[in-house]
């Protein structure tokens, strides 16, 4: 009787255990992965080693490596510059990186040339930057201020204070006419990118810092320190959340907004679930560090970057 009971328990345990899919391909990067952007069949990988690695999405081969200058730290040592975020528009690559005295700088890379657009002497502690159009960048500061920056005239169009909470992340929505800002309060603030005016707040779900936020087609998903990924539907006003076993550092939404991927345990595994049913369709592992970025290429393929020099590519069966 005891052995029969034990067999049943083992069977239930094995059925309940989630199968972890390993990477289809692993690519080596110059440093720890910080940010990922896909554009025109190329994958732009920002690292903490003063470098942006550009891969061919189809072949997974390294096409180019763009380096920014190393910096001198507070101790007088020469160290690598961390690339905080990248973005691509047309033939321009924007690179936001760590600079002297803790400040940040922005370069534009085009025609094989690197041009300094915002020097560290401007004293801007920028956490994230994205193109609004070919002449304008949106800057998110650690102080949770948003700046619309005129690239042509090298001046600020506006500067607004989102809240007193520390900035975490932002994502552009509605054809870049609005921005969703995440911070340590757990609430999301939506602002106009034209003039910075406040539009809407989404709150009451994440009760602590939201590390990352993503959005596609009116669906917004968060990566919460409170171990919750919250999914907001701007189309009908509904929301729901899923709990994880560990702090959720990264989240991503598929292009159709039908799938969400989030880091869901201490082993740096990622769960992918359907927005319509909330049900998991797969679990993906093999990551060698804390998850830093998840990026869907389409409904079946995605990349996972982490605090390691390994960038993993996955296919959903």
N, C-alpha and C positions, 0 to 999 in steps of 0.2 A: 504493500500500500504506500509506504514511504517513497519507494523508488518511482512509482507511478506519479505521485504528487510532484516529486522533484522533476520528472520529465516534462510534466505539464507546465511547471513554472519556468523551466528553461526554454520551452517552446514559445511561451508568451513573451519572455524576455527577448528572445531572438527576433520575434515578429515586431516587437515594439522598438527595437534598436534601428535607428536611421542608417541607411547605407550611405557611406561617404564616398562620393566620386572624386577620383584623383584628377589632376590637371591633364588635359590632352597634350599640351606642349608647355614647357617652361623656358623662359627667355632670361638671359643674364643682362642686368642693367649696371650702369656705372656706379650707382649708389643706392641707398634705400629709396623706394618709390614714394613720392609725395603727392603727385597729381597726374591724371591721365586725361587726354583729350584726343578724340578721333576726328579726322578731317581728310576728305579726298583720299580714302584708302590708306591713310597713314595714321600711325599711333604716336602721339607725342607724350613722352614720359619724363616728367620733372623729377629730379633726384636731389638728394642732399649733398651731392658731390660736385657742385658747381656746373652741372651738366644737364642738358635736355637730350635724351636719346630718342631718335626718330626711327620707328620700325615700319616695315611694310606689313599691313594687316593681313594680307593674303598669305605671304610666304613666312612671316614672322622674322624676317631678316633685318638686321640693323642697317639702316640706310645712311644715317648721318648722326654725328655727335656734336652738339653745339655747346661750347664752354663759355662761361662768364668768368671774370677775374676772381681769384681767391681774395680773401679779406684778412685784415689783422684784427684779432680779438682783443679783449680788455687786458689780457696778459702780455700783449705784444707778439703773440704767435700767429703765424700765417696759417689759416685754416680754409677748408672748403666753404663755399657759400651755398646755403640751402635754397633750392628753387621752390618757392611756396606755391606758385600757380602759373599755369600757361594758358594761352588762348590763341586761336587762329582765326583770321578773317582775310579772305582773299590770299594775297601773297605775303601777308604779314604775320609773324609770330611774336606774341607778347610774352615777355619773361619777367616775372616778379621774383626778386631774390633778396637774400639777406645781405646787408651791407655793414659799413663801419658804425660803431657806437650803437648797435642794436636797431638802427634805422633800416629802411628798405629802399630799394631802387628798382626802376623798370627800364628794360631794354626792349627795343623793337629789332627783330631780325628779318631782313629782306634782301634779296639780291646778294646773298652770301655775306652780308655785312651786318654787324651788330652796332646799333646806335643807342646811346644812353638818352632816355627821354625824361625820366624823373630821377635826379641824383639823390644820394642819401642826405646831402646837405639841405634838402627841402624839409627834412625832419618829419617825414610822414611814416608812421608805423603801420604800413599797409599789410593786411592779412590775406586779402584776395583781390584780384583784379580781372575784369572781363571787358571785351569790346562791346559797346552799345552800337557803334557804327564805325566806319573807317576813320572818323575824326574824333571819336569820343570813347573814353574808358570810364567804367564805373569802378570805383575803389571802395573797398570795405576796410575800415581802420580798426585796430584792436580796441580803440576807445568807443566802438560801435557808432561811428560816424560814417556816413556815405558821402562820397565826393564824385561829382560828375566832372571829368577832366578833359579839357579841350587840347587835343594833341597838336593841332596846327599852331595855336597861339600860346600853348604851354601855360594855361591858366585854368582856374577852377570855375566851372559854370555855376555850381552851388555846392554847399556843404551843410548837411543836416545831421542832427543828433537823433539816432533811432531810439535809444533808451540808455539808461545808466548801466545796464548789464554788459558784461564783456562780450564782444563779438565772437562768433564761432564760424559762421558760413553764410553764403547767400546763393540763390539760384534765380536766374532770369526767367520770366514767364510771359505769356501773351505777346509773342513776337518781340520780346525785350522791352515792352512798354511798362512792365512792372517787375519788381524784384521782391523776393521773399527772403527776409533776414532771420537767421537763427542765432540765438545767444544763450547765455547761461541761465536765463530766467525760465526757459522751456517753452515760452510763447513765441509764435512766429508773427512777425510784422510785415505787412505788405505795403510797399510804397511805389509811387509813380517814379519812373526813371527820367521823365521829362523835366520835372521840377522838384522831385524829392518829397512831394506831398504824401501824407499818410492816407492809406486806402482802407486797410482792414487788419484786424488781429485774429489769429487762430490760437486759442489757448485752452487751458484746463485739462490737458492730456499729459504731456511731458511735464514732470514736476521738478526737473533739474536741467542742467546744461544739455543742449542739443548740439552734438558734435558736427553733424552734417545734415544737409537737407537737399532733396532732389525733387524735380517736378517734370512731368510730361502730360500734355493734353488735359490739364485741369486736375490732375492727381498729384498730390504732394506727399512725400514720405520723409520721416525723420529718423535720425540715429541718436538715441537718447542715453545719457549717463544713468538714467533711472531704469535701464534695461528694457525700455519699450521702444518699438518702432511704431509710430503713429501714422496712419494713412488718412489724409484729408481729401475729400472729393469736393472741389470748388464748383463742380457742375450741378450737384444736388444738395450740397451743404452737409452731407453725412460724414462720419468718421468712424474709425475703429483702430484698435491697436493689438499688437502681438508682443508677448513677453519673451525675453531671452534669458539664458542662464548666466549672462555676463554683460558688462557694459557694451553697448552697441556703438562701435566707433565709425562704421561706414554703412551707407545705404545707397541704392541705385534703383531706378525705374527703367523698364524696357521701353523702346521707342513707341510701342502701341499703348503703353501704360497698363498693360494687362498683367505684368509681372513685377514683383519687387524682390530685390536681393538685399540681405543684410547680414552683418557679422553677428553670430548668435551664441558663441560660447568662448571659453577661455583658451580653447585649442585653435583659435583663428579659423574656424569653419564658417561657411556661409550657407544660409538657407534661402532658397528661392520659393516664393509662394504666389498663388493667384490672387489678384485683387478681388475678383468676383466671389470666390468661395472662401478666401482666407487660408486655404489648404496648401501645405507644402508640396512641391513637385520635385524637389531634389535638395540634397545637401552636398556641399563641395568643400574639399579639404586640400591638404598638401601645402599650405602656406607656412612660411618659415618665420614669420614675425607678426606683430599686431597689424591688422588690416588697416590700410590707409586710404584705399580708393577701390571702388568697384565700378566698372564701366561696361554697359551693354553695347554691343555692336549691332545686334538685331535681336529677334525673339529667341534665338537658339544659341547665340554665342556671346561670351562676355570675358572680360579680363579682371583679374584681382591683383592689386599691388599691395605691398606690405612693408614693414620696417625690415627689409632684407633686400638683397641684390637679385632676387628672383621674382620675375613677373610671370604670373600663371594665366594660361588661356584655357577656357572650358567650353564644352559643347553640351547642351541639354538634349538628352535623348527623347 
